[in-house]
Amino acid sequence: MPAIQAPVRPPQPPQPPPQTWDDHRIEVILGNLLRGGVLLSAAIVLWGACIYLSRHAHEPADYRIFRGEPSEYRTIHGVIESVMNGRGRGLIQLGLLFLIATPIARVGFSIVGFALERDRMYVIFTLIVLAILLYSLLGSGLGG
């Protein structure tokens, strides 16, 4: 009785080695994060500008009187409420908030990258930088 042979499998292509978290990979991700944040911000500002100009393009400009930013656009809650009401100025402000948040997200991702590389000293330094950034953005109004 002849022996039964197992079917012959074609050779498999070599699998790429698992990706490691090295400096180059982190730099590429950080570059894409910054690029994406700026492009998203620009798109939101452009969208808001189109809405604003479609509603206010024919209003005459009065350059003799300076009118500052309305108080509703000075808080994150006010900006979000303005966006929910479909106001172009609110969308412009939201785009600017995303632009401000982009480098903060970069610092946050840097913490993750340094932690994955097990570089404790840089994790600590970057946490300090993140704390300073967040305090300057959010906490500076807590004093009064």
PyMOL commands that set and color helices and strands:
alter all, ss='L'
color gray80, all
select helices_A, chain A and resi 23-56+71-73+76-84+88-116+120-137+139-143
alter helices_A, ss='H'
color red, helices_A
deselect
rebuild
show_as cartoon
